């Protein structure tokens, strides 16, 4: 199963939409260098499929784009939320492991306040970086172990 990266997104503060960058550097025990959510924990990198963003657009939510849900990687071609925890993903130069599917939103992000709903809690996934490297737009995502 393969997909691709359609955007790399970063923010210096938590709880805000991220801006898109051309290329990201991902470090072991950290995540995306320069991102507010990075650190030595199990949710180093967040991923959300463009398919999930399209679901929100289909119910009439306007102005959605990559990074709006505070995801580090916007992907295409893989139903991320169906991958079991422990799945290994080769993304660009990196190797990452799925550590969590979805999340509980305690403080409701900017998107929730703007539109009254968010797909990140149910369809976003989180990974930790096992092998460092760079990721850029259009890099392949390979599911190498489920």
Buried (B, 14 or more C-beta within 10 A) or exposed (E): BEBBBBBBBBBEEEBBBBEBBEEBBBBBEBBBEEBBBBEEEEBBBBBBBBBBBEBBEEEEBEEBEBBBBBBBBBBBBBEBBEBEEEBBBBBBBBBBBBBBBBBEEEEEBBBBEBBEEBBBBEBBBBBBBBEBBBBEBEBEBBBEEE
